[in-house]
Amino acid sequence: MKAGYLIAVVAVVALALYIVKARQDRLGSAEVNIRPISLDSGESTVSKPVKPQTDDEAENKRKERERKIAEDKAKPKPAPAPPVYRDRSDVAENLTPPPTVNPDETSNGDTSMDAAPSTEPTHAAAPAAEPAKADPQAVPETAQAVPPPATTESSYNPPDTTKILFNAESLPLSPDDRSSLATATADYVRGMNGNSGKNAETAARFLGIALRLDPRNRNAIITNGQLRRGAATTLNDPKFSPQAFAKQLIFAIKSLKNAGDENSGKLAVYLIDMAAMVDPSNEDAVFFAESATTKPDWAAIVPPAAAATATSPATHPDTATTSGPAPLKREKAVIKTLVVQDSATGAQTASTTEITVTATAAEAETQFILPATASEDAQIASDIARYYVNTRSLASRVKAKVTVTMPAENAKLPNAAAMALTLGIVSVLEDVELDPGFAVTGDLTSQGATERANWMTSKINGAADKACTILAVPKANEAEISDAVLLSSVLPLLRTQVFAVANVDEALAIARKDRAPSLQKAIDQYSALVKELDGNTTPSNLAKVNAVTKLKEIVQLASNHLSAKYLLDLASGTAPKTLTRRTSIEQIFEVARPLLQIYSPLPPGPTYHFPASEYSRAENGLQARAKIISPDCEELLFSVKSIIASIENMDTLHSEVPAMRQAAAYVSSFPNDVTRRNRVTEIDRKRIRTVEILQKLNPDPEILKQLWR
């Protein structure tokens, strides 16, 4: 037994000595078994033994190399063609600059280890503008999805976000997904090298998409602001990876392609090009880019230099760009906005409120003293309004103390009031007198583009009731003008001229007293036509006053005159007969809200009991809406009616319905009442089903919060 152990030990020791000796032999040998392979040489990656070379061969090879180096130095060196990732608008590798390479070391293409290292000093890197001289034909085909880079270096120009390229709220991406994608896009821009030339153009393109996906995205707004000011940007997330970002883009692209609708396809075109820019090594990204039949219109986001310097048609001479401080010429402005409130029946009603802006000259930077806000969203909108005002060429040069007040003591700045707040501040800082009959609703982005507003039907009716002669609404709400008529009558459009605006300058052009002649003519002609109609919009009366001809002329003068456009559709027999999807959702929940308060996260109590008349009111209201709701909201209507039926069954049987926030505690207090437990479970199951339907319809998150409050 002991002999066996002894033999084993001797064998192990002998094996160890053999291994050590073998390694020593290999270290002393001139034969090299492993060497680097040139990625461009087409060599096999299988290691091959290299024949040892003699001293004479090594000396001859060294002399040959020195001769080639001398010849290369004598030749004029063309500018190196930019690598793929530069012409794909700075993809993954651009986040970490490649090391400086000595061109003399690689000019002869010799990459083997047996080449002696060069003793020449490393040359300085080429200047930044040098790659722009490269022949664009040298760029691989995978880079051609991006327009050729600009031939001149230019400073960063913020993206134009006023053009509607797609409707973000109708995309098959949740608000959280859109926000996450916008944040990642801004992070990619933050990691790019420099903010001029090609990188500046790419940064503006990417941020133009990010700010359309989520106009209030903090990361995108800050990144855009820093680049505009010429500040350096750093990655927000140290774990950010361009490869992971490309995968996130691909995931979004597949979701958009699966949706198959035109709106989703519009965004997919841009994301496909972005993914190929970010990571050309991603096969899905390259496949989508090479298979795309439509190329993105980046000029809509980053206009050519000539267009960028053109004067906006909506701006007036007093907003022209000049340098130096400007004096404060106006001390006060008053502007109306609309506030939406719940009625006892759950219906939304809107009334006007005035925002008063006063200003006094100051020597230091402009200060803003604003009232408290009604919600977190209103606070964000207020911050964006202040940020935007500071980007305007004239307003930013006026140093003043700006104070904003509301009519009632301790009144709070309402939701969707950012446009009114901005116009009021611009009025005093840029000396623009506002029309006292003008009202506006909606928030805005950091670039001054308007954002969709909620409960538009109530706001149009509220403006008409409060004798507002002109109302400006976000362009995204344009289709909802017909909803106000379907839910009430055409009278609000006769009392108030409603205009769609895409940005602050368009709203200011309508709000000011000294309007452009063509716009003022359209307003005057519409007022004259309304007097002729005298409230009668029947087909015969419209024909009697020759309404079609007059309305066409008004629309030609002001293409965003929504009241005139609707009356023209009415006179032509083409007016919509069903509500838009957004208003359909609002109306369904407006009728059902008094009963759905059992889902409210707030008191008043642990249980509810509703009179029979409340159930009848809801049933009749939903039945009336069923005739005009959008066809794609019919499933939602039936689901909500089913919830109400279950609530009524429990209320009838047990004379109470629990507050669903306390449903578990309520059920546990009746351990032996199986029927009661089943009815509570049924109510909640139907709520879950309704939520699933809502997610497919993808309404604005602000609406969702209000629906279940």
CORJO-V12258 format. One record per residue. N is the residue number from 1. SS is DSSP state (a for helix, b for strand, c for the rest). BURIAL is + if it has 9 or more other C-alpha atoms within 8 Angstrom, else -. Layout:
N,SS,BURIAL
N,SS,BURIAL
//
This chain:
1,c,-
2,a,-
3,a,-
4,a,-
5,a,-
6,a,-
7,a,-
8,a,-
9,a,-
10,a,-
11,a,-
12,a,-
13,a,-
14,a,-
15,a,-
16,a,-
17,a,-
18,a,-
19,a,-
20,a,-
21,a,-
22,a,-
23,a,-
24,a,-
25,a,-
26,a,-
27,a,-
28,a,-
29,c,-
30,c,-
31,c,+
32,c,-
33,c,-
34,c,-
35,c,-
36,c,-
37,c,+
38,c,-
39,c,-
40,c,-
41,c,-
42,c,-
43,c,-
44,c,-
45,c,-
46,c,-
47,c,-
48,c,-
49,c,-
50,c,-
51,c,-
52,c,-
53,c,-
54,c,-
55,a,-
56,a,-
57,a,-
58,a,+
59,a,-
60,a,-
61,a,+
62,a,+
63,a,-
64,a,-
65,a,+
66,a,-
67,a,-
68,a,+
69,a,+
70,a,-
71,a,-
72,a,+
73,a,-
74,a,-
75,c,-
76,c,-
77,c,-
78,c,-
79,c,-
80,c,-
81,c,+
82,c,+
83,c,-
84,a,+
85,a,+
86,a,+
87,a,+
88,c,+
89,c,+
90,c,+
91,c,+
92,a,+
93,a,+
94,a,+
95,a,+
96,c,-
97,c,-
98,c,-
99,c,-
100,c,-
101,c,-
102,c,-
103,a,-
104,a,-
105,a,-
106,a,+
107,c,+
108,c,-
109,c,-
110,c,-
111,c,+
112,c,-
113,c,-
114,c,-
115,c,+
116,c,-
117,c,-
118,c,-
119,c,-
120,c,-
121,c,-
122,c,-
123,c,-
124,c,-
125,c,-
126,c,-
127,c,-
128,c,-
129,c,-
130,a,+
131,a,+
132,a,+
133,a,-
134,c,+
135,c,-
136,a,-
137,a,-
138,a,-
139,c,+
140,c,-
141,a,-
142,a,+
143,a,+
144,c,+
145,c,+
146,c,+
147,c,-
148,c,-
149,c,-
150,c,-
151,c,-
152,c,-
153,c,+
154,c,-
155,c,-
156,c,+
157,c,+
158,c,-
159,c,+
160,c,+
161,c,+
162,c,+
163,c,-
164,c,-
165,c,-
166,c,-
167,c,-
168,a,-
169,a,-
170,a,+
171,c,+
172,c,+
173,c,+
174,c,-
175,a,+
176,a,-
177,a,-
178,a,+
179,a,+
180,a,-
181,a,+
182,a,+
183,a,+
184,a,+
185,a,+
186,a,+
187,a,+
188,a,+
189,a,+
190,a,+
191,c,+
192,c,+
193,c,-
194,c,-
195,c,+
196,c,+
197,a,+
198,a,+
199,a,+
200,a,+
201,a,+
202,a,+
203,a,+
204,a,+
205,a,+
206,a,+
207,a,+
208,a,+
209,a,+
210,a,+
211,a,+
212,a,+
213,a,+
214,c,+
215,c,+
216,c,+
217,c,+
218,a,-
219,a,+
220,a,+
221,a,+
222,a,-
223,a,+
224,a,+
225,a,-
226,a,+
227,a,+
228,a,+
229,c,-
230,c,-
231,c,-
232,c,-
233,c,+
234,c,-
235,c,+
236,c,-
237,c,-
238,c,-
239,c,-
240,c,+
241,c,-
242,a,+
243,a,+
244,a,-
245,a,+
246,a,+
247,a,-
248,a,+
249,a,+
250,a,+
251,a,-
252,a,+
253,a,+
254,a,-
255,a,+
256,a,+
257,a,+
258,a,-
259,a,-
260,c,-
261,c,-
262,a,-
263,a,+
264,a,+
265,a,+
266,a,+
267,a,+
268,a,+
269,a,+
270,a,+
271,a,+
272,a,+
273,a,+
274,a,+
275,a,+
276,a,+
277,a,+
278,a,+
279,c,+
280,c,+
281,c,-
282,c,+
283,a,-
284,a,-
285,a,+
286,a,+
287,a,-
288,a,+
289,a,+
290,a,-
291,a,-
292,c,-
293,c,-
294,c,-
295,c,+
296,c,-
297,c,-
298,a,-
299,a,-
300,a,-
301,c,+
302,c,+
303,c,+
304,c,-
305,a,-
306,a,-
307,a,-
308,a,-
309,c,-
310,c,-
311,c,-
312,c,-
313,c,-
314,c,-
315,c,+
316,c,-
317,a,-
318,a,-
319,a,+
320,c,+
321,c,-
322,c,-
323,c,-
324,c,-
325,c,-
326,b,-
327,c,-
328,c,+
329,c,-
330,c,+
331,c,+
332,b,+
333,b,+
334,b,+
335,b,+
336,b,+
337,b,+
338,b,+
339,b,+
340,b,+
341,b,-
342,b,+
343,c,-
344,c,-
345,c,-
346,c,+
347,c,+
348,b,+
349,b,+
350,b,+
351,b,+
352,b,+
353,b,+
354,b,+
355,b,+
356,b,+
357,b,+
358,b,+
359,b,+
360,b,+
361,b,+
362,c,+
363,c,-
364,c,-
365,c,-
366,c,+
367,b,-
368,b,+
369,b,-
370,c,-
371,c,+
372,c,-
373,b,+
374,c,+
375,c,-
376,a,-
377,a,-
378,a,+
379,a,+
380,a,+
381,a,+
382,a,+
383,a,-
384,a,+
385,a,+
386,a,+
387,a,+
388,a,+
389,a,+
390,c,+
391,c,-
392,c,-
393,c,+
394,c,+
395,a,+
396,a,+
397,a,+
398,b,+
399,c,+
400,b,+
401,b,+
402,b,+
403,b,+
404,b,+
405,b,+
406,b,+
407,c,+
408,c,-
409,c,-
410,c,-
411,c,+
412,c,+
413,b,+
414,c,+
415,c,+
416,c,+
417,c,+
418,a,+
419,a,+
420,a,+
421,a,+
422,a,+
423,a,+
424,a,+
425,a,+
426,a,+
427,a,+
428,a,+
429,a,+
430,c,+
431,c,+
432,c,+
433,c,+
434,b,+
435,c,-
436,c,-
437,c,-
438,b,+
439,b,+
440,b,+
441,c,+
442,c,+
443,c,+
444,b,+
445,c,+
446,c,+
447,c,+
448,c,+
449,b,+
450,b,+
451,c,+
452,c,+
453,c,+
454,c,-
455,c,+
456,a,+
457,a,+
458,a,+
459,a,+
460,a,+
461,a,+
462,a,+
463,a,+
464,a,+
465,a,-
466,c,-
467,c,+
468,c,+
469,c,+
470,b,+
471,b,+
472,b,+
473,b,+
474,b,+
475,a,+
476,a,+
477,a,+
478,a,+
479,a,-
480,a,+
481,a,+
482,a,+
483,a,+
484,a,+
485,a,+
486,a,+
487,a,-
488,c,-
489,c,-
490,c,+
491,a,-
492,a,+
493,a,+
494,a,+
495,a,+
496,c,+
497,b,+
498,b,+
499,b,+
500,b,+
501,b,+
502,c,+
503,b,+
504,a,+
505,a,-
506,a,+
507,a,+
508,a,+
509,a,+
510,a,+
511,a,+
512,b,+
513,c,-
514,c,-
515,c,+
516,c,-
517,a,-
518,a,-
519,a,+
520,a,+
521,a,+
522,a,+
523,a,+
524,a,-
525,a,+
526,a,+
527,a,-
528,a,-
529,a,+
530,a,+
531,a,-
532,a,-
533,a,+
534,c,-
535,c,-
536,c,-
537,c,-
538,c,-
539,a,-
540,a,-
541,a,+
542,a,+
543,a,+
544,a,-
545,c,-
546,c,-
547,a,+
548,a,+
549,a,-
550,a,+
551,a,+
552,a,+
553,a,-
554,a,+
555,a,+
556,a,-
557,a,+
558,c,+
559,c,-
560,c,-
561,b,+
562,a,+
563,a,+
564,a,+
565,a,+
566,a,+
567,a,+
568,a,+
569,a,+
570,a,+
571,a,+
572,a,-
573,c,-
574,c,-
575,c,+
576,c,-
577,c,-
578,c,+
579,c,+
580,c,+
581,a,+
582,a,-
583,a,+
584,a,+
585,a,+
586,a,+
587,a,+
588,a,+
589,a,+
590,a,+
591,a,+
592,a,+
593,a,+
594,a,-
595,a,+
596,a,+
597,a,+
598,a,+
599,a,+
600,c,+
601,c,-
602,c,-
603,c,-
604,c,-
605,c,-
606,c,-
607,b,+
608,b,+
609,c,-
610,c,-
611,c,-
612,a,-
613,a,-
614,a,+
615,a,+
616,a,-
617,a,-
618,a,+
619,a,+
620,a,-
621,a,+
622,a,+
623,a,-
624,a,-
625,a,+
626,c,+
627,c,-
628,c,+
629,c,+
630,c,+
631,a,-
632,a,-
633,a,+
634,a,+
635,a,-
636,a,+
637,a,+
638,a,-
639,a,+
640,a,+
641,a,+
642,a,+
643,a,+
644,a,+
645,a,-
646,a,+
647,a,+
648,a,+
649,a,-
650,a,+
651,a,+
652,a,-
653,a,-
654,a,-
655,c,-
656,c,+
657,b,+
658,b,+
659,c,+
660,a,+
661,a,-
662,a,+
663,a,+
664,a,-
665,a,-
666,a,+
667,a,+
668,a,-
669,c,-
670,c,+
671,c,-
672,c,-
673,c,-
674,a,-
675,a,-
676,a,+
677,a,+
678,a,-
679,a,+
680,a,+
681,a,-
682,a,+
683,a,+
684,a,+
685,a,-
686,a,+
687,a,+
688,a,-
689,a,+
690,a,+
691,a,-
692,a,-
693,a,+
694,a,+
695,a,-
696,a,-
697,a,-
698,c,+
699,c,+
700,c,-
701,a,-
702,a,-
703,a,+
704,a,+
705,a,-
706,a,-
707,a,+
708,c,+
709,c,-
//
